[in-house]
């Protein structure tokens, strides 16, 4: 009988479909910039998350509420970006 491999250790928020909605960000960086960031901040992803949280905390509660633009008033190619 063979041992069954352990399931991959996913973060609970990644597999919990009932949790709060999330957004995945993709940042395009040259490899040299990524290496420089990792040299300065070994956990670059957690560092970026912390900067976002700090910014939201300093902005006050009103700026944390999203108000969609008026119908037909798309400012970017992606429009409301809510799919």
N, C-alpha and C positions, 0 to 999 in steps of 0.2 A: 504494500500500500504506500502511495506517495503522499508526502506532506502537501497540504494545500497552501499556496502562497498567501501571505497576509494581504488584505486590501490596502490600497495606496492610502497614505495618511493625508486625506484632504481636510482642509479647514471646514468646520461644521457649517459655517455660513455659505460655503460653496455648494453644499449638498442639501441644504435645508430650503426646499422650494416654498415653504410657508413663511420664511423670514422676510425682512425688509428688502425692498428692491435695491439692487446695487447697479453700479455702472463700472465698466472696465475701461481704463484709459490706456491708450497706446501713445508712447512718446518716441519720436524718431530722433535718434542721436547718432552722431558719428561714433564709431567704436572707440576712438581716442577720448572723446568726451565721457563716454560711459565708464571707461577704465579710470579716468581721472576722478569722476564722481565716486566710484567704488573705492578708490584709494583714500579719498577724504572721508567717505561715509560707507563703511563696509556693508551696512544694511540700508542700501539706498532706497529701497521701496518703503520701508518703515519710516525713513527720514522724510520722504516726499509726503507720505500720509500724515505725519506729524505737522509738516508745514501747512498742509491744507486745513487740518483741524485748528491750528493756531490762527490762521487767517479767518476762518469762519467764526471762531470765538471772539476775535477782536472786532469783527464787523457788526456785531450786535444782532439781536433777534430778528429785526425787520428784514435785513438782507439775506437771512436764511430761508425766507419764504419765496418760492418761485411763482411769478405771475406770468403766464404765457402771453405772447404778443397778440395784438388784435388780429382777427382773421384776415388773411391776405397780406399781412405785414411781415413777410419773412426777410430777415436781415442778412442771412447767410444762405449758402447753398443747401445746408441741412435743415433749414427752417426750424421748426420746434424741436427737432431731434428726439422725438418721443415715439419709439416704435414698438 
